[in-house]
């Protein structure tokens, strides 16, 4: 993700609003033309790049994986700070530029949706740390991939659309609270760190951005539940979020003649906390298994 074409006044206002100085807003030359089909907006501001890389708390000997390395603005900083560093990029043009510019970096042409996360972690005998300025349309897929492989991931620093970032940390009974909120907060620890102005990308995105740091660990999330134990109930509940749970979860509640505890029959999805959804998943799974086992 990356952009710029603002005048000095806009850059000054952005630096005030986002708490850091932006580089001189002179025209930025990219090594190749961004592809709209790949959702490419390349980060070009060195001050913002420093801030994003500084958000990653990985130790110097940790295995850091950059997803969507692009033109290498983060790559240059990461290779100097981490001995074990891998850059993933799907665009052949970017791969060629990265390999020529940083011959000492392990650059791999790879689709993140096909990445073997356990294998990456096994290369250096430990969980990896992920950092990414990915195209916005792939954000959800990357988040779910990291959740599904959370035993192999220690932390992730991700730049994404601000609206999505706000969903990750949203509280119950708010408009932004939804599927991502519940699953991320139940199985990981997301924090919205700061906003990112459009001026630091080329071309400039039409939406605001934000950086989120997510930690994964054994202490995060219920030890007796897997992501797929909870996800069906959360999706069903929020896909009909205006309905009471007795109706949105009718496939379990009515068809299996199961009643919900805590008066949840008459509550909507947005009223339940992530922990509540964990309890709900246990409750419905146990009773559904009991009914099917008769």
C-alpha positions in Angstrom: 0.0 0.0 0.0 1.5 3.3 -0.9 0.7 6.8 -2.2 1.4 10.6 -2.5 0.5 13.7 -4.5 -0.2 16.3 -1.8 1.0 19.9 -1.5 3.0 21.2 1.4 -0.1 22.4 3.2 -1.7 19.0 3.2 1.5 17.3 4.3 1.8 19.7 7.2 -1.8 19.1 8.2 -1.2 15.3 8.0 1.9 15.5 10.2 -0.1 17.4 12.8 -3.0 15.0 12.7 -1.0 11.8 12.8 1.8 12.8 15.1 4.8 12.4 12.9 6.7 14.5 10.4 6.1 13.5 6.8 8.9 13.6 4.2 9.1 16.3 1.6 5.9 15.9 -0.6 7.8 16.1 -3.9 6.8 13.7 -6.6 7.7 10.1 -5.9 9.0 7.8 -8.6 8.2 4.1 -8.3 10.3 1.4 -10.0 7.1 0.2 -11.8 3.5 1.2 -12.3 1.1 0.0 -9.5 -1.4 -2.5 -10.7 -5.0 -1.8 -9.8 -5.8 -5.5 -10.2 -3.4 -6.3 -7.4 -4.7 -3.4 -5.2 -1.2 -1.9 -5.0 -0.7 1.3 -3.0 3.0 1.6 -2.2 4.2 3.1 1.1 6.9 5.6 0.3 7.3 7.8 3.3 10.5 6.8 5.3 9.2 8.3 8.6 6.1 6.3 8.5 8.1 3.2 7.4 10.3 3.7 10.5 7.2 4.0 12.7 5.6 0.8 11.3 8.7 -1.3 11.6 9.2 0.1 15.1 5.8 -1.2 16.1 7.0 -4.7 15.6 8.4 -5.9 19.0 10.2 -9.0 17.6 13.6 -9.7 19.0 16.7 -9.4 16.7 16.9 -13.2 16.4 13.2 -13.7 15.6 12.1 -15.0 12.2 10.3 -12.0 10.6 8.1 -12.5 7.6 7.0 -9.5 5.5 3.9 -10.1 3.5 3.6 -8.0 0.3 7.1 -6.5 0.3 6.2 -4.2 -2.7 9.0 -1.7 -3.5 11.0 -2.6 -0.4 10.4 0.4 1.9 9.9 -1.8 4.9 12.2 -4.5 3.6 15.3 -2.2 3.8 14.7 -1.5 7.5 13.7 -5.1 8.4 16.8 -6.7 6.8 19.1 -4.5 8.9 17.3 -5.4 12.2 16.5 -9.2 11.8 19.0 -11.9 10.9 16.1 -14.3 10.0 14.0 -12.3 7.5 11.8 -13.5 4.7 10.0 -11.3 2.2 6.9 -12.6 0.3 5.7 -10.9 -2.8 3.4 -12.1 -5.6 4.2 -9.5 -8.3 7.1 -10.7 -10.5 8.1 -7.0 -11.1 8.5 -6.4 -7.4 10.3 -9.6 -6.9 12.9 -8.7 -9.5 13.4 -5.3 -8.0 13.7 -6.7 -4.5 16.2 -9.4 -5.4 18.4 -6.9 -7.3 18.3 -4.3 -4.6 18.6 -6.6 -1.6 20.5 -9.7 -2.8 21.1 -10.7 0.8 17.3 -11.0 1.6 15.3 -14.2 1.1 12.7 -12.9 -1.3 10.1 -15.4 -2.4 7.4 -15.1 -5.1 4.4 -16.4 -3.3 0.7 -15.9 -2.9 -0.1 -15.3 0.7 -3.3 -17.2 0.4 -1.2 -20.3 -0.3 1.5 -19.7 2.3 2.4 -22.7 4.4 2.7 -21.0 7.8 3.8 -24.0 9.8 6.6 -24.7 7.4 7.8 -21.1 7.6 7.8 -21.3 11.4 9.7 -24.6 11.3 12.5 -23.1 9.3 13.9 -21.4 12.4 12.3 -23.6 15.1 9.8 -21.1 16.4 6.8 -18.9 15.8 7.2 -16.2 13.2 6.5 -12.5 13.4 4.5 -11.0 10.5 4.5 -7.5 9.2 2.5 -6.4 6.2 1.2 -3.5 4.1 -1.1 -5.7 2.1 -3.8 -4.7 -0.4 -7.0 -4.0 1.6 -9.1 -6.6 -0.2 -6.9 -9.4 1.2 -7.0 -8.2 4.9 -9.7 -10.6 6.0 -8.1 -13.6 4.4 -4.7 -12.8 6.0 -6.4 -12.3 9.4 -8.1 -15.6 9.2 -5.0 -17.4 8.0 -3.0 -16.0 10.9 -5.8 -17.0 13.4 -5.9 -20.5 11.9 -2.1 -20.8 12.3 -1.8 -18.8 15.5 0.3 -21.5 17.2 3.0 -20.7 14.6 2.7 -16.9 14.9 3.9 -14.7 17.8 2.8 -11.3 16.6 1.6 -9.4 13.5 1.8 -5.7 12.6 -0.6 -5.0 9.8 -1.6 -1.8 7.9 -5.2 -1.9 6.9 -8.3 0.1 6.2 -9.1 2.1 9.3 -12.7 1.0 9.3 -11.6 -2.6 9.4 -9.0 -1.9 12.2 -11.8 -0.3 14.3 -13.8 -3.5 13.9 -11.0 -5.6 15.3 -11.0 -3.8 18.6 -14.7 -2.9 18.7 -16.7 -3.5 21.9 -20.1 -5.3 22.2 -23.2 -3.3 21.6 -21.4 -1.0 19.0 -22.0 -0.8 15.3 -18.5 -1.8 14.5 -18.7 -5.0 16.6 -18.9 -8.1 14.5 -17.4 -11.4 13.4 -13.8 -10.1 13.2 -14.2 -8.4 16.6 -15.3 -11.6 18.3 -12.8 -14.0 16.7 -9.8 -11.8 16.9 -10.5 -10.8 20.6 -11.3 -14.4 21.6 -8.2 -16.0 20.0 -5.7 -13.1 20.0 -5.0 -9.7 21.4 -5.5 -6.9 18.8 -4.6 -3.2 19.5 -5.1 -0.3 17.2 -1.9 1.6 17.4 -2.3 4.7 15.2 -3.8 6.1 12.0 -1.9 6.4 8.7 -2.6 9.4 6.3 -3.3 8.7 2.6 -0.4 11.0 1.6 2.2 8.4 2.5 1.0 6.0 -0.2 1.3 6.2 -4.0 -1.2 6.2 -5.4 -3.3 7.6 -2.6 -6.1 5.3 -1.3 -9.6 6.6 -1.1 -9.9 5.5 2.5 -8.1 6.1 5.8 -5.6 3.5 7.1 -4.4 2.4 10.5 -1.8 0.1 11.9 -2.9 -2.8 14.2 -0.6 -5.0 16.3 -1.9 -8.4 17.1 -0.3 -10.8 19.6 -0.9 -14.6 19.5 0.1 -17.0 22.3 -0.9 -19.9 24.5 -2.4 -17.6 27.0 -4.6 -16.0 24.4 -7.9 -17.7 23.8 -9.7 -20.7 25.3 -7.5 -23.8 25.3 -10.4 -26.1 24.7 -11.8 -24.4 21.6 -10.5 -24.2 18.1 -11.4 -21.4 15.7 -13.7 -23.7 13.7 -15.6 -24.6 17.0 -16.7 -21.0 17.4 -16.8 -19.5 13.9 -20.0 -21.2 12.6 -22.0 -19.8 15.6 -20.5 -16.3 15.3 -21.1 -16.1 11.6 -24.7 -17.3 11.9 -25.4 -14.8 14.7 -23.9 -11.8 12.9 -25.2 -12.6 9.4 -28.6 -11.8 10.9 -27.5 -9.4 13.6 -30.8 -7.7 14.0 -32.5 -11.0 14.9 -32.6 -12.5 18.4 -30.3 -15.4 18.8 -33.1 -17.9 19.1 -33.9 -17.0 15.4 -30.4 -16.4 14.0 -29.2 -19.7 15.6 -32.4 -21.6 14.7 -30.4 -24.3 13.1 -29.2 -25.3 16.5 -31.8 -23.9 18.9 -35.1 -24.8 17.2 -34.1 -27.8 15.0 -32.3 -29.5 17.9 -34.8 -28.3 20.5 -32.0 -26.6 22.5 -32.5 -23.7 24.8 -29.8 -21.0 25.4 -28.5 -20.1 28.9 -28.4 -16.6 30.5 -31.5 -15.4 28.7 -29.5 -15.3 25.4 -32.6 -16.5 23.5 -33.9 -13.0 23.5 -30.6 -11.2 22.9 -28.9 -10.2 19.7 -25.4 -11.1 18.6 -24.0 -7.7 19.4 -24.9 -8.1 23.1 -22.5 -11.1 23.7 -18.9 -10.6 24.5 -16.2 -12.7 22.8 -16.0 -14.8 26.0 -19.7 -15.3 25.8 -19.5 -16.6 22.3 -16.9 -19.1 23.5 -19.3 -20.3 26.2 -22.1 -20.4 23.6 -20.0 -22.6 21.3 -19.3 -25.0 24.1 -22.9 -25.1 25.2 -24.4 -25.7 21.7 -21.8 -28.1 20.6 -22.2 -30.3 23.7 -26.0 -30.3 23.4 -26.0 -30.9 19.7 -23.6 -33.8 20.1 -25.9 -35.1 22.8 -29.0 -34.9 20.7 -27.3 -36.5 17.7 -25.9 -39.3 19.9 -29.3 -40.5 21.1 
